[in-house]
Each structure stands twice: as C-alpha cells, then as structure tokens.
Amino acid sequence: MFKIAKNIEKVVCPEDLYHVRLTLDRPEDYEVLKRVFEGVYAKKKDFSFEDVMEFLKQNSDILKMNAHIDRDEGYKKSLREDRELSQEEIERLT
C-alpha cells in the first residue's frame, strides 16, 4: 500500500500521532481504514503516509470512529494471557 524508500536509517515523525489508530483489530478499525483508503486512493493511486495524514487532518471525524478503543488493548491482552512455555512445549515448537 505504501512505498518504502530503500536505505532508510531513521524515520522521525515531526508530530505526536498517539491519537491516530491505524490498525485492524476491530470492526471500527476496519471502517476507519476503509474510509481512509477510499478517500486517499480516489485522489491518488500512488499515495504516501503523508497523504494519509493530510486526509485525516481534513477529515478528523474519521478518527473518532475508533478513538474509544484503548490503543494498547492487544498488548495488554497479551500480557494477561501469555505464559511461559514448558521445556516440552519449546522442544515441540522447534
């Protein structure tokens, strides 16, 4: 979907994007991504991350669709559900 430049050493984001949830974990996330893709792709087939962010600045209501979801929800779920594997389980997986 996005072009990735070769030989990137460091990516610096000039602004705090903590409020932007662009992931696909829930139905609300799908709706956000669908609207972003439809809005950006319709204007520019070869779009960049910057194009997406500009679209979201102009259509900030879209971000409200999944803003109620804890952005660390999956990580917290993993911490709750993860467990240490027994030696037998490790050997079976390797």
C-alpha positions as CSV (number, residue, x, y, z in Angstrom):
1,M,0.0,0.0,0.0
2,F,2.8,2.4,0.9
3,K,6.1,2.9,-1.0
4,I,9.0,2.3,1.3
5,A,12.2,4.0,0.4
6,K,15.4,2.0,0.3
7,N,18.2,2.5,2.8
8,I,16.1,4.3,5.5
9,E,18.3,4.7,8.6
10,K,15.9,6.6,10.8
11,V,12.3,7.7,10.5
12,V,11.4,10.8,12.5
13,C,7.9,11.9,13.0
14,P,7.6,15.6,13.4
15,E,4.3,15.4,15.4
16,D,2.7,13.3,18.1
17,L,0.4,10.8,16.4
18,Y,-0.6,8.9,19.6
19,H,-4.3,9.7,18.9
20,V,-4.2,8.1,15.4
21,R,-5.2,4.4,15.5
22,L,-4.4,2.8,12.1
23,T,-4.6,-0.8,12.9
24,L,-7.0,-3.6,12.1
25,D,-8.1,-5.3,15.3
26,R,-11.8,-4.5,15.4
27,P,-14.7,-3.7,13.1
28,E,-14.3,0.0,14.0
29,D,-10.7,-0.1,12.8
30,Y,-11.9,-1.6,9.5
31,E,-14.3,1.2,8.9
32,V,-11.6,3.8,9.6
33,L,-9.1,2.1,7.2
34,K,-11.8,1.6,4.6
35,R,-12.8,5.3,4.6
36,V,-9.1,6.4,4.6
37,F,-8.3,4.2,1.7
38,E,-11.4,5.2,-0.3
39,G,-10.7,8.9,0.4
40,V,-7.0,8.9,-0.4
41,Y,-6.9,6.3,-3.2
42,A,-9.7,8.0,-5.1
43,K,-7.5,11.1,-5.4
44,K,-4.1,9.5,-5.8
45,K,-3.5,5.8,-6.6
46,D,0.2,6.0,-5.5
47,F,-0.3,7.6,-2.1
48,S,2.1,8.1,0.8
49,F,1.8,8.2,4.6
50,E,1.9,11.9,4.3
51,D,-1.1,11.8,2.0
52,V,-3.0,9.7,4.6
53,M,-2.1,12.1,7.4
54,E,-3.2,15.1,5.3
55,F,-6.5,13.4,4.5
56,L,-7.1,12.7,8.2
57,K,-6.4,16.3,9.1
58,Q,-9.1,17.3,6.7
59,N,-11.4,14.6,7.8
60,S,-10.7,14.3,11.5
61,D,-14.2,12.9,12.2
62,I,-13.0,9.6,10.9
63,L,-10.5,9.2,13.7
64,K,-13.4,9.5,16.2
65,M,-14.8,6.1,14.9
66,N,-12.2,4.1,16.8
67,A,-10.9,6.7,19.3
68,H,-12.7,4.9,22.2
69,I,-10.5,1.8,21.8
70,D,-7.5,1.6,24.1
71,R,-4.5,1.7,21.7
72,D,-2.6,-0.8,23.9
73,E,-5.5,-3.2,24.1
74,G,-3.8,-6.0,22.2
75,Y,-0.5,-5.6,24.2
76,K,-2.4,-5.7,27.5
77,K,-4.3,-8.8,26.4
78,S,-1.1,-10.5,25.5
79,L,0.4,-9.7,28.9
80,R,-2.7,-11.1,30.6
81,E,-2.8,-14.3,28.5
82,D,0.9,-15.1,27.8
83,R,2.5,-17.7,29.9
84,E,5.9,-19.4,30.0
85,L,6.2,-22.5,27.9
86,S,7.4,-25.8,29.4
87,Q,10.6,-27.3,28.1
88,E,8.4,-30.0,26.3
89,E,6.4,-27.3,24.5
90,I,9.5,-25.5,23.5
91,E,11.0,-28.7,22.0
92,R,7.8,-29.4,20.2
93,L,7.8,-26.0,18.6
94,T,11.5,-26.1,17.5
